[in-house]
C-alpha cells in the first residue's frame, strides 16, 4: 500500500495550445475562481481544481481556466 506523502508535490505539466483551447471550450470560457468570463486570447491561465499539494493530478478533468491575475 502506497502512503501519500504531503511534502511531495507533482510538478505542473504544461498544456499544449490544443489542450488549452479544449479546456476553455469545455468550461465555456468561465473563470473557475471568480465565475466571470475570460478573454481567452489575452488573459487565460489554468488552475488545478484539486491542487497538486492536496493530492490533485495534472489530468484534464482536474484543470480549469482562470484569469491570469
Secondary structure, DSSP 8 states (H G I E B T S, - for coil): -----TT---------HHHHHHHHHHTTTB-TTT--B--TTTSEEEEESS-GGGT----GGGEEEEE--
